[in-house]
């Protein structure tokens, strides 16, 4: 199944993303961080198509295999691909 997730985020800027996630807009000061977060959110929506649940997961749910850091923390630290890979493993049946 291919989700419309990338389209849901098309044209979304850092301020809109921050509002959706419920975080300060300044968190995306690095110009590469907002697109990376959007890429991870699109991948997460392939696993769960509830955008509110994905936003909560990004912001609030620590992931044990990543040292109990949230996906948002990981992306902001430059580890977006690791989160995307984790999501791919989850959708393939692994547990995390």
C-alpha positions in Angstrom: 0.0 0.0 0.0 1.3 3.4 -0.9 0.2 6.2 1.4 -0.5 9.8 0.3 1.9 10.8 3.2 4.4 12.7 1.0 1.5 14.7 -0.5 0.2 15.6 3.0 3.5 17.3 3.7 4.1 18.9 0.3 5.0 22.6 0.6 4.9 22.5 4.4 7.3 24.9 6.0 9.2 24.8 9.3 6.6 26.9 11.1 3.7 24.7 10.0 5.7 21.6 10.9 6.5 23.0 14.3 2.8 23.8 14.9 1.8 20.3 13.8 4.3 18.7 16.2 3.6 21.1 19.0 7.2 22.3 19.3 8.8 25.7 19.0 9.5 26.8 15.4 13.1 27.6 16.3 13.8 23.9 16.7 14.2 23.8 12.9 16.8 26.5 12.7 19.1 24.2 10.7 17.7 24.4 7.2 18.1 20.7 6.7 16.2 19.6 9.8 12.6 20.3 8.7 12.9 18.4 5.4 14.5 15.5 7.3 11.6 15.5 9.8 9.1 15.5 7.0 10.9 12.6 5.3 10.7 10.6 8.5 7.1 11.5 9.1 6.2 10.3 5.6 8.0 7.0 6.3 6.1 6.7 9.6 2.8 7.2 7.9 3.6 4.1 5.8 3.4 2.3 9.1 0.5 4.3 10.7 -1.6 6.6 8.6 -2.9 8.6 11.6 -1.0 11.9 11.3 -1.8 12.8 15.0 -0.4 9.5 16.2 2.7 10.0 14.0 3.3 13.5 15.4 2.9 12.1 18.9 5.4 9.3 18.2 7.9 11.7 16.7 7.7 14.1 19.6 6.9 12.0 22.7 7.7 8.3 22.3 11.2 7.2 23.1 12.5 4.3 21.1 14.5 1.7 23.1 16.8 0.7 20.3 17.9 4.3 20.0 18.8 4.7 23.7 15.3 5.9 24.6 15.5 9.0 22.4 12.5 10.2 20.5 12.5 10.0 16.7 12.4 13.8 16.7 15.6 14.0 18.8 17.3 11.5 16.5 16.4 13.4 13.4 17.6 16.7 14.9 20.9 15.0 15.8 21.3 14.1 12.1 20.1 10.5 12.2 17.0 10.7 10.0 18.1 7.7 7.8 18.5 5.5 10.9 14.8 6.3 11.9 13.7 5.6 8.3 15.5 2.3 8.4 13.9 1.5 11.7 10.5 2.2 10.3 11.2 0.0 7.3 12.1 -2.8 9.7 8.9 -2.3 11.7 6.8 -2.4 8.6 8.6 -5.6 7.6 7.6 -7.2 10.9 10.5 -6.5 13.3 9.8 -5.2 16.8 11.5 -2.3 18.4 
